Amino acid sequence: MQAIEFETIAHGHTIRIPDTVPDGVRLKVRLLMDEEPATTAEGDLKALLAGMTEGLTDEDLSRPREFGRELPEWDT
């Protein structure tokens, strides 16, 4: 068994391993993070959605009075 250590940054929930690791080799991966991952209330979707609007006013949540573009005028 061999061990290598390298640092990388995850992008799109993926990490790139060094090119020296051949294809088809069984790997054991250990992730060490400097920062604490964000925790969510697992299984409590209602509480998660309710927390999204915390601190917003009725004016923030109101729909704009804009109804889109004017109807186009067609040549007849």
N, C-alpha and C positions, 0 to 999 in steps of 0.2 A: 504494500500500500504506500502511495506517495501522497504528500500534502503540499499544496501551494497556497499562498495567501496573496490576495490582491484587493484593491479598492476600486469601486465603480459607482456610478450613479444610475439609479433605475430610471428608465424612460418608457412610459406606456406600460407600466407593470412588468417590464422585462429587464434583465441584466445581460450584458454581453460577457462571455467567458473568454479568457485568453486564447489566441489561435494555437498555442502549444498543446491545448487539450484536444486529443484526437476524437473524431466522431465515433459513436458507439461505446464509449467508455462509461461505465456506471459511476455516477457521482453522488456524493452526499453533501448537501448544501446547508450551511449554517449562516443565518442572517443576523448581523449585529448592527443595531441602529443607535446613533448618538442621540436622537430625539425620541420622545415618547410618541407613539402613534396616537392619532385622534381616536377617542373612544366614543361609541354611539350606544344608545339604549338598544341592545340587541332584541329583536322581536317586538319592540314597542314602536311601531310605525306612527301611531296616533300622536304620541308624545314628541317624536321627531318632527312631524309636520307642524305641530302646534308651536314648536320652538322656532320654526323658520320665520314666523311673523312677529316674534317678540320685539317690542320697541318700535314697531311701525304704527303710524297713525291711520285714521280712516282716509285721509287725503292721499297717503302713500298707496293705499290699496284700491282707490277708486279708479274706474275705467276712464280713459280719456274720452272727450267728446268728439274726437276726430273720427269720422266715419269712412275714411279712405279717400281715394281719388274721385274726382267728378266723372260722370259718365262721358265717354268719348262721343264726339259728334262725327257721324259718318256722312260722307258725300253720297247723295242719292242721284 
